[in-house]
């Protein structure tokens, strides 16, 4: 930027009481820049800013910079590739992506799909693929741009024409010998292709931050060197409205995650209209990210604008951009060169003079920065080289770029899925595609010859970056699991000792952490509730991870349970953020695939704040084939007596049952819990199955029996015969899980005193029983009489197995439907009708 251009940005639009003095200050500053350089100028400005923040002045610098590119022409590096070939390749990606979506909807009309988002982001992706996205890196792709990623994989030879022809046809595709391509990035459906699910807006951004932090965690714990790897995320400006997108920005800056780069595709348009029609989303995001401590790079204008800026000696362009809201900017995007000449450049004489000598077509072709490969490369290079802070690139694009009257910048562009023949030919002409009119109208896919310059270039660029991507790894080394007797004998042979399952779990976890092979792979995660769950003893044992160690002397340093942070700490203490904690859990639970390093996360939290609060994030983790343990502590509606409605969980097992690869358990006793943990570790670390476990834990102390060896299979399959009560053949069967099993046992004892013999079935997992009807029928077939089932959850949980109950037997369910409330456990269980007295009453009624 020249001295003269800098002066025009400093003009005071609000008037100046002493213009001569102002001019002297400006001249002095410009002389400082010229003689001492930018670094010295920044230092002086920093010092002045410190003075200006004093109460006497009360000033701080504006966080929004002029609406121009952050990387000036003078600092722009040489473009290292073949610009002509890369532009051709980008055009081919655009065409094949468009053809894929339009063909699917022309044939069926109901499959959906998106053209406009990828049209705006294509160049952002291509520069990344050709120059920056190394296979060792993690890349989160904007979900609506999935067709463009498939189009690139087609040219790379990883997908065929038949695959592209079955976009969003995941059932029909395999029947035709083709691959059905998922709507968005879904690792569960395409396990060797997509790495990260981003289809649920906001989950991708927060996940990328915690993945970047988890890489630092692995490095600092000396488990894996991630020092030369980056996390890239391409997200939409509308997506930034999601709370999850914004909720961890300060964590990224606080942790100095300079291994993280976001590219926000600012096409200024949501699904239905402008993101900020009456404002400027780029300015808003710049202020937000700068305030959160991020390095911000604005990528706004293409190379065609450089000459205009150079001739604009009075700052007319910058002034016009500063006063043009996004809604109007979208109108300019949707209209042609003549309209823009009259309505943008025609605003005043200075702007009109800049447009003189330009044809309407040249004005129409003026690129926004996100469509200029040279400018994109310059921004990416600056981001990749930046140190000490995470970086966000705010890239100005046009939604539906190149779609002309059919969709560019229009309110309906997001839903555009069909184009008529003239629009297809116009698109072909716009990007100089080497296809005939007939091929354009018939939506033919196009792939250059294998020995063409374009194809050789494409393969060479990816070879230099390590290979093709996205690509998901599925192989990982086996991690041996110690024998259960070495860490959980206190639980399996409890001999009547009183303990809560929460305390038993914490003791079990502490023992596992001592194992030389498995211990270092365990990642304990809490959301600021470690002391609540009795985990404070782990602070000294393994420490809390901190990227800067511990720079203070904790208040409780002399106590046995003192707080200890360390660079190689093992616990991830996430603060009061369930969204952050589940993002950390996901990063650890998918490490086997993302890093080829199996880790075993245990995230323990209030069960009410698990599935209910961050259920969408858990669903995304399931899509990503996570392996790990979620522990819902203080679970149930009546065990956490005094906390009341928002803390009492009666539904998490209902939600957990809806996730196909989640195995949910509600054990009553420590031995059951230990057997489940042991089996889960072997299933995930040794057998390497893509499942994760949800185990609910209680804070209620009661006597725990030994777990017979014969019962272990039943514990894992969902239930087993716990015992018979009373004399003679049982006349009724009582089923219970979790904390309510103790009430079921008391009811059986009451009935035995009345001469009614019963059999008690300990249900460890209602959802596993519901999934395995054959086993459930076999389990209940060995019992007698009517069946009464009781839980600390809503009745729909035990109702889930009704279809597997023998038809000749009555089945009554008791649960805690409705809102929770505060009181003692006894009062709550009586109120909801799940105490021993009500269970016994239900048994008598069933027998009657």
DABELWO-V758022 format. One record per residue. SS is DSSP state (alpha for helix, beta for strand, coil for the rest). PSI is psi as a letter, one per 40 degrees, with the letter a starting at -180 (* if undefined). Layout:
[[SS PSI] [SS PSI]]
This chain:
[[coil h] [coil i] [alpha d] [alpha d] [alpha d] [alpha d] [alpha d] [alpha d] [alpha e] [coil e] [coil h] [coil h] [coil e] [coil e] [coil i] [coil h] [coil d] [coil g] [alpha d] [alpha d] [alpha d] [alpha d] [alpha d] [alpha d] [alpha d] [alpha d] [alpha d] [alpha d] [alpha d] [alpha d] [alpha d] [alpha d] [alpha d] [alpha d] [alpha d] [alpha e] [coil i] [alpha d] [alpha d] [alpha d] [alpha d] [alpha d] [alpha d] [alpha d] [alpha d] [alpha d] [alpha d] [alpha d] [alpha d] [alpha d] [alpha d] [alpha e] [coil e] [coil i] [coil d] [coil d] [coil d] [coil f] [coil i] [coil i] [coil i] [coil h] [coil e] [coil h] [coil i] [coil i] [coil g] [coil i] [coil h] [coil d] [coil h] [coil i] [alpha d] [alpha d] [alpha e] [coil h] [coil i] [coil h] [coil h] [coil e] [coil a] [coil h] [alpha d] [alpha d] [alpha d] [alpha d] [alpha d] [alpha d] [alpha d] [alpha d] [alpha d] [alpha d] [alpha d] [alpha d] [alpha d] [alpha d] [alpha d] [alpha d] [alpha d] [alpha d] [alpha d] [alpha d] [alpha d] [alpha d] [alpha d] [alpha d] [alpha d] [coil d] [coil e] [coil e] [coil d] [coil a] [coil i] [coil h] [coil d] [alpha d] [alpha d] [alpha d] [alpha d] [alpha d] [alpha e] [alpha d] [alpha d] [alpha d] [alpha d] [alpha d] [alpha d] [alpha d] [alpha d] [alpha d] [alpha d] [alpha d] [coil g] [coil i] [coil d] [coil e] [coil i] [beta h] [beta h] [beta h] [coil h] [coil h] [alpha d] [alpha e] [alpha e] [alpha d] [alpha d] [alpha d] [alpha d] [alpha d] [alpha d] [alpha d] [alpha d] [alpha d] [alpha d] [alpha e] [coil e] [coil e] [coil i] [coil i] [alpha d] [alpha d] [alpha d] [alpha d] [coil e] [coil f] [beta h] [coil f] [coil g] [coil e] [coil d] [alpha d] [alpha d] [alpha d] [alpha d] [coil e] [coil e] [coil i] [coil h] [coil h] [beta h] [coil i] [coil d] [coil i] [coil h] [coil g] [coil d] [coil d] [coil d] [coil g] [coil e] [coil e] [coil c] [coil h] [coil d] [coil h] [coil h] [coil e] [coil d] [coil h] [coil h] [coil d] [alpha d] [alpha d] [alpha d] [alpha d] [alpha d] [alpha d] [alpha d] [alpha d] [alpha d] [alpha d] [alpha d] [alpha d] [alpha d] [alpha d] [alpha d] [alpha d] [alpha d] [alpha d] [coil e] [coil f] [coil d] [coil h] [coil h] [coil e] [coil d] [coil f] [coil i] [coil i] [beta h] [beta h] [beta h] [beta h] [beta i] [beta i] [coil d] [alpha d] [alpha d] [alpha e] [alpha d] [coil h] [alpha d] [alpha d] [alpha d] [alpha e] [coil e] [coil e] [alpha d] [alpha d] [alpha d] [alpha d] [alpha d] [alpha d] [coil e] [coil f] [coil g] [coil e] [coil e] [beta h] [beta h] [beta h] [beta h] [beta h] [beta g] [beta g] [coil e] [coil e] [beta h] [coil a] [coil d] [coil e] [coil a] [beta i] [coil d] [coil g] [coil d] [coil e] [coil a] [coil h] [alpha d] [alpha d] [alpha d] [alpha d] [alpha d] [alpha d] [alpha d] [alpha d] [alpha d] [alpha d] [alpha d] [coil e] [coil e] [coil i] [beta h] [beta h] [beta h] [beta h] [beta g] [coil d] [beta i] [coil i] [alpha d] [alpha d] [alpha e] [alpha d] [alpha d] [alpha d] [alpha d] [alpha d] [alpha e] [coil g] [coil e] [coil e] [coil f] [alpha d] [alpha d] [alpha d] [alpha d] [alpha d] [alpha d] [alpha d] [coil e] [coil h] [coil i] [alpha d] [alpha d] [alpha d] [alpha d] [alpha d] [alpha d] [alpha d] [alpha d] [alpha e] [coil i] [coil a] [alpha d] [alpha d] [alpha d] [alpha d] [alpha d] [alpha d] [alpha d] [coil c] [alpha e] [alpha e] [alpha d] [coil i] [alpha d] [alpha d] [alpha d] [alpha d] [alpha d] [alpha d] [alpha e] [coil h] [coil e] [coil h] [coil i] [alpha d] [alpha d] [alpha d] [alpha d] [alpha d] [coil e] [coil h] [coil i] [beta i] [alpha d] [alpha e] [alpha e] [coil h] [alpha d] [alpha d] [alpha d] [alpha d] [alpha d] [alpha d] [alpha d] [alpha d] [alpha d] [alpha d] [alpha d] [alpha d] [alpha e] [coil i] [coil i] [coil e] [coil i] [coil i] [beta i] [beta h] [beta h] [beta h] [beta h] [beta h] [coil i] [coil h] [coil h] [coil f] [coil h] [coil e] [coil e] [alpha a] [alpha e] [alpha e] [coil e] [coil h] [coil e] [coil i] [coil d] [coil e] [alpha d] [alpha d] [alpha e] [coil h] [coil e] [coil i] [coil i] [coil i] [alpha d] [alpha d] [alpha d] [alpha d] [alpha d] [alpha d] [alpha d] [alpha d] [alpha d] [alpha d] [coil e] [coil f] [coil h] [coil f] [coil i] [coil i] [alpha d] [alpha d] [alpha d] [alpha d] [alpha d] [coil e] [coil f] [coil h] [coil i] [coil h] [coil h] [coil i] [coil i] [coil d] [coil e] [coil i] [alpha d] [alpha d] [alpha d] [alpha d] [alpha d] [alpha d] [alpha d] [alpha d] [alpha d] [alpha d] [alpha d] [alpha d] [coil e] [coil e] [coil a] [coil i] [coil i] [coil i] [coil h] [coil h] [coil i] [coil e] [coil i] [coil i] [coil i] [coil h] [coil h] [coil i] [coil h] [coil i] [coil i] [alpha d] [alpha d] [alpha e] [coil e] [coil e] [alpha d] [alpha d] [alpha d] [alpha d] [coil g] [coil d] [coil f] [coil e] [coil i] [beta h] [beta i] [coil i] [alpha d] [alpha d] [alpha d] [alpha d] [alpha d] [alpha d] [alpha d] [alpha d] [alpha d] [alpha d] [alpha d] [alpha d] [alpha d] [coil e] [coil h] [coil d] [coil d] [coil d] [alpha d] [alpha e] [alpha e] [beta h] [beta g] [beta h] [beta h] [beta i] [coil g] [coil f] [coil f] [coil d] [coil d] [coil d] [coil e] [coil f] [coil e] [coil d] [alpha d] [alpha e] [alpha d] [alpha d] [alpha d] [alpha e] [coil i] [beta h] [beta h] [coil h] [coil e] [coil e] [coil a] [coil h] [coil e] [coil i] [coil h] [coil i] [coil d] [coil f] [coil d] [coil e] [coil i] [coil d] [coil f] [coil i] [coil h] [coil h] [beta i] [beta i] [coil d] [coil f] [coil i] [coil d] [beta h] [beta h] [beta h] [coil e] [coil a] [coil g] [coil g] [alpha d] [alpha d] [alpha d] [alpha d] [alpha d] [alpha d] [alpha d] [alpha d] [alpha d] [alpha d] [alpha d] [alpha e] [coil e] [alpha d] [alpha d] [alpha d] [alpha d] [coil e] [coil e] [coil h] [coil h] [coil i] [beta g] [beta i] [beta h] [beta h] [beta h] [beta i] [beta h] [alpha d] [alpha d] [alpha e] [coil c] [alpha d] [alpha d] [alpha d] [alpha f] [alpha d] [alpha d] [alpha d] [alpha d] [alpha d] [alpha d] [alpha d] [alpha d] [alpha d] [coil e] [coil f] [coil i] [coil h] [beta a] [beta h] [beta h] [beta h] [beta g] [beta i] [coil f] [coil i] [coil i] [coil e] [coil e] [coil d] [coil g] [alpha d] [alpha e] [alpha d] [coil a] [coil d] [coil e] [coil e] [coil h] [coil h] [coil e] [coil e] [alpha d] [alpha d] [alpha d] [alpha d] [alpha d] [coil e] [coil e] [coil h] [coil d] [coil e] [beta h] [beta h] [beta h] [beta i] [coil g] [coil i] [coil d] [coil i] [alpha d] [alpha d] [alpha d] [alpha d] [alpha d] [alpha d] [alpha d] [alpha d] [alpha d] [alpha d] [alpha d] [alpha d] [alpha d] [alpha d] [alpha d] [alpha d] [alpha d] [coil e] [coil f] [coil i] [coil g] [coil i] [beta i] [beta h] [beta h] [beta h] [beta i] [coil i] [coil i] [coil e] [coil h] [coil h] [beta i] [beta h] [coil h] [coil i] [coil i] [coil h] [coil i] [alpha d] [alpha e] [alpha e] [alpha d] [alpha d] [alpha d] [alpha d] [alpha d] [alpha e] [coil e] [beta i] [beta i] [beta h] [beta d] [beta i] [beta i] [beta h] [coil i] [coil i] [coil a] [coil h] [coil h] [coil e] [beta i] [beta h] [beta h] [beta i] [beta i] [coil i] [coil a] [coil d] [alpha e] [alpha d] [alpha d] [alpha d] [alpha d] [alpha d] [alpha d] [alpha d] [alpha d] [alpha d] [alpha d] [alpha d] [alpha d] [alpha d] [coil e] [coil e] [coil h] [coil i] [beta i] [beta h] [beta h] [beta h] [beta h] [beta h] [coil d] [coil h] [alpha d] [alpha d] [alpha d] [alpha d] [alpha d] [alpha d] [coil g] [alpha d] [alpha d] [alpha d] [alpha d] [alpha d] [alpha d] [alpha d] [alpha d] [alpha d] [coil e] [coil i] [coil i] [coil a] [beta i] [beta h] [beta h] [beta h] [beta i] [coil i] [coil e] [coil i] [coil i] [alpha d] [alpha d] [alpha d] [alpha d] [alpha e] [coil e] [coil e] [alpha d] [alpha e] [alpha e] [coil h] [coil h] [coil d] [coil e] [coil h] [coil i] [beta h] [beta h] [beta i] [beta h] [coil a] [coil f] [coil i] [coil a] [coil i] [coil i] [coil i] [coil h] [coil a] [coil i] [alpha d] [alpha d] [alpha d] [alpha d] [alpha d] [alpha d] [alpha d] [alpha e] [coil f] [coil e] [coil i] [alpha d] [alpha d] [alpha d] [alpha d] [alpha d] [alpha d] [alpha d] [alpha d] [alpha d] [alpha d] [alpha d] [alpha d] [coil *]]
